[in-house]
Each structure stands twice: as C-alpha cells, then as structure tokens.
Amino acid sequence: MCGLIELTQKPAKKVEKTLDLQVPLELGTFRCYKPVQIVLNDGQTNNVIKAMWQFLLENKSREWKASKYTSFNSRWYEGKGFKKSFTKAYRESRCLIPASGFVEGMNKVYHLLKPIDGSPIYFGGLFKQWGDPENPVYSASMITIPPHEKLANIHKKAMPLMIPYDDLTMWLDSDLTNTDAFSDFMRPQLKQDFDAVQIRGWRDLTPVSDKVLIESDLK
C-alpha cells in the first residue's frame, strides 16, 4: 500500500498549470498519517488543501486526531467495490493527490517508482471535512485497486489508483455522483513507463540498486 509520495519542482509546475491552481504546490516528501496536499474542486475552481493523510478523524481534547478505525488507503475490491465507510465519499468528495514518485514495498524491501519522462502522477483520493464549516479540518485517503502483474515483485496486494490525464476534470467534478463513469479506472493498469529503484528503507530513499524499467500497458 502506497504510504509515501514525493513531489519535485518540474512535475509540480505541470500540475499547477494543468489544474489551473492559483497557489504553488509544496515540494518534498509526504508520509501517511501526516499532512498531505490534495486538490479538490468547489464547483467552480480547483483548490489546494492541506489534509491529514488518514480517512477518519475524531475529536480528542478539542483536537482532531486519527481515529483508531482510520486508514490512509481506501481499498477498492474487484467485484465488491469499497467498504461502506468509503462509498459516500466516492460519490461526492473525490480529490487528487499530486506526486512525482511513490514508494511501494513488501517484506521490508522498498522501491521508489517514478515516470521516466518526469511527468506528474495524479493519484485518485477521497476526502472528508470535519469540524466547524468556518474553520474546517480535512482528511484524505489514497484509493488502492487490485495489483498489477508487472508490480508483483514490488507489491502484490494492491496498487494506487492513478487518474489518467484526460479524465482529471471528470474525477474532480463534484456534481458527478454516478461512479459507473469510473469503472474502467479500477482495473489495474499502467499508462506510463516507470523507473523503479530499490531504496534503503521507508525513511531513507537512497538508491541501493540500478533502475529497472516497468513498461506501460500501451506498448
């Protein structure tokens, strides 16, 4: 399950231009259960919002914190869809999580994956708004879908949902509540060529191997 992303300057600039964002994106590394920036549409414009990367929050001592039932991923199961706690957000409050690369791993072996052409990744996410509408707090999760066979040696249980470039506006459309429009997105697919490199660990992205090409399904 993807729980670490990074965003570098050139992909960030492409995201800002593509989504017509009025404020610059923050660059750096973002980890689950910490703040992450999401893009959502308010019915008129796309906005960058800081959200806690965990879906469910609860108010503890006047502070919004992670619920014990929280998850940083919202998993979509083939033939079943989402669990009940995610279905309303899937219809009504979808977001994008922009990145230039992401970390996946299993058995304590981690890889950093990036599009080889330096283009951004638009991860599909869900968000919730909490607290006072005048001073809201946001939370978000990244959607995961069934695993792709080309990534089986990196993470075999699931893969993050990546929204195709041509469908970004549709995904962010808060008036579009018929999720049948997204059925094809939930198939495991790679529409970009990726470089994958093994790294030292979850907190150290230093490469320890040569890059390996993972070709898109379009070839």
C-alpha positions in Angstrom: 0.0 0.0 0.0 1.4 3.3 -1.0 2.1 5.4 2.1 4.9 7.7 0.9 5.0 10.1 -2.0 7.3 12.8 -3.2 6.7 15.9 -5.3 9.6 17.7 -7.1 9.6 21.0 -8.9 9.1 20.2 -12.6 6.2 17.8 -12.1 4.7 20.3 -9.6 4.8 23.1 -12.1 3.0 20.8 -14.7 0.3 20.1 -12.1 -0.2 23.7 -11.3 -0.6 24.6 -15.0 -2.8 21.6 -15.9 -5.2 22.1 -13.0 -5.1 25.9 -13.1 -4.0 26.2 -9.5 -3.7 29.7 -8.0 -1.2 28.8 -5.3 2.1 26.9 -5.7 2.3 23.3 -4.5 4.6 22.4 -1.7 7.6 20.3 -2.6 9.0 17.5 -0.6 8.2 14.1 0.8 4.8 13.3 2.3 4.0 10.3 4.5 0.8 8.6 5.6 -0.7 9.8 8.9 0.9 13.2 8.3 -0.4 16.3 6.4 -0.6 15.9 2.6 -1.8 18.3 0.0 -4.8 17.4 -2.1 -6.6 19.1 -5.0 -10.4 19.3 -4.9 -13.0 21.3 -6.9 -15.5 23.5 -5.1 -17.9 23.6 -8.1 -16.0 26.5 -9.8 -12.3 26.2 -9.2 -9.6 23.7 -8.3 -8.1 24.3 -4.8 -5.1 23.1 -3.0 -6.0 21.9 0.6 -3.8 20.5 3.3 -5.4 17.3 4.7 -4.3 14.7 7.2 -3.4 11.6 5.2 -5.8 9.3 7.1 -9.5 9.0 6.3 -11.3 9.0 9.7 -10.7 11.5 12.5 -12.1 12.0 15.9 -12.1 15.0 18.3 -9.9 14.3 21.2 -9.4 17.1 23.8 -10.5 19.7 21.3 -8.1 18.4 18.7 -8.8 16.4 15.6 -6.7 13.3 15.5 -6.7 9.9 13.8 -9.5 7.5 14.7 -8.5 4.0 15.8 -10.5 2.9 12.8 -8.7 5.1 10.3 -6.9 4.1 7.2 -4.6 6.0 4.9 -5.8 3.9 1.9 -9.3 3.3 0.7 -9.2 -0.1 -0.9 -11.4 -1.0 -3.9 -12.1 -4.7 -4.2 -12.7 -6.3 -7.5 -16.4 -7.4 -7.8 -17.2 -5.8 -4.4 -16.2 -2.1 -4.6 -15.5 -0.1 -1.5 -16.4 -0.8 2.1 -19.4 1.2 3.3 -17.3 3.8 5.1 -15.9 5.0 1.7 -18.9 4.8 -0.6 -20.4 8.2 0.1 -17.0 10.0 -0.4 -16.5 8.1 -3.6 -19.7 9.6 -4.9 -19.4 13.1 -3.5 -15.9 14.0 -2.4 -13.1 12.8 -4.7 -9.7 14.5 -4.8 -6.4 14.3 -6.5 -3.1 13.7 -4.7 -0.3 15.0 -6.9 3.1 13.4 -6.9 6.3 12.9 -8.9 7.0 9.4 -7.4 5.8 6.9 -4.8 7.2 4.2 -2.6 5.9 0.6 -2.5 7.3 -2.3 -0.6 6.8 -5.7 0.9 8.9 -7.9 3.1 10.8 -4.8 4.2 12.1 -4.3 0.7 11.1 -0.9 -0.7 11.1 0.7 -4.2 10.8 4.2 -5.4 8.8 4.5 -8.6 8.8 7.5 -11.0 7.5 8.1 -14.5 10.6 8.0 -16.7 9.5 11.2 -18.6 9.3 13.2 -15.5 5.6 13.8 -15.8 3.4 14.1 -12.6 1.2 11.3 -11.2 -2.3 12.2 -10.2 -3.4 9.7 -7.5 -7.1 9.3 -7.0 -8.2 10.0 -3.5 -11.2 10.6 -1.2 -11.6 13.4 1.4 -13.7 14.3 4.3 -14.4 17.6 6.0 -14.6 17.8 9.8 -15.5 20.4 12.5 -16.7 24.0 12.1 -17.6 24.8 8.4 -16.0 28.2 9.1 -12.7 26.6 10.1 -12.8 23.1 8.6 -10.3 20.3 9.1 -9.8 17.9 6.2 -8.7 14.3 6.0 -7.9 12.2 2.9 -7.0 8.7 1.8 -5.5 7.3 -1.4 -7.5 4.8 -3.3 -5.9 1.4 -4.0 -7.1 -1.1 -6.6 -6.2 -4.7 -7.4 -2.5 -5.4 -8.0 -0.8 -5.2 -11.4 1.2 -8.2 -12.6 4.1 -6.0 -13.6 4.4 -4.8 -10.0 4.0 -8.2 -8.3 7.7 -8.3 -7.2 7.3 -4.9 -5.6 3.9 -5.1 -4.0 1.5 -7.9 -4.8 -1.6 -7.0 -2.8 -2.7 -3.7 -4.3 -1.6 -0.7 -6.3 -2.5 3.0 -6.0 -5.1 4.4 -8.4 -3.7 6.8 -10.9 -6.1 9.0 -12.8 -5.5 9.4 -16.5 -4.6 12.9 -17.6 -7.6 13.2 -19.9 -10.0 12.4 -17.0 -8.8 14.7 -14.3 -11.7 17.2 -14.7 -14.3 14.4 -14.7 -12.8 12.9 -11.5 -12.9 16.3 -9.7 -16.4 17.1 -10.8 -18.4 17.1 -7.5 -21.7 17.1 -9.5 -20.8 13.7 -11.0 -22.2 11.2 -8.5 -22.7 8.2 -10.8 -19.5 6.3 -10.2 -20.1 4.0 -13.1 -18.1 6.6 -15.0 -15.0 5.4 -13.2 -15.4 1.7 -13.6 -12.6 1.4 -16.1 -10.2 3.2 -13.7 -10.5 0.4 -11.2 -8.7 -2.1 -13.5 -5.0 -2.5 -12.7 -3.3 -0.6 -15.5 -0.1 1.3 -16.2 -0.4 4.1 -18.7 3.1 5.5 -18.1 6.5 4.0 -18.2 8.1 3.9 -14.8 11.6 3.6 -13.4 11.7 1.5 -10.2 14.8 1.5 -7.9 15.3 -0.3 -4.7 15.9 2.1 -1.8 17.4 1.7 1.7 14.2 1.9 3.5 10.9 3.6 4.4 12.7 6.6 5.8 15.8 6.6 3.6 15.2 7.0 -0.2 18.8 6.4 -1.1 19.0 4.0 -4.1 20.8 0.7 -3.5 20.3 -0.8 -7.0 20.1 0.2 -10.6 16.9 1.4 -12.1 14.5 -1.1 -13.7 12.1 -0.1 -16.4 8.5 -1.0 -16.0 6.8 -0.5 -19.3 3.3 0.9 -19.7 0.4 -1.3 -20.9 0.1 0.9 -24.0 3.1 -0.8 -25.7 
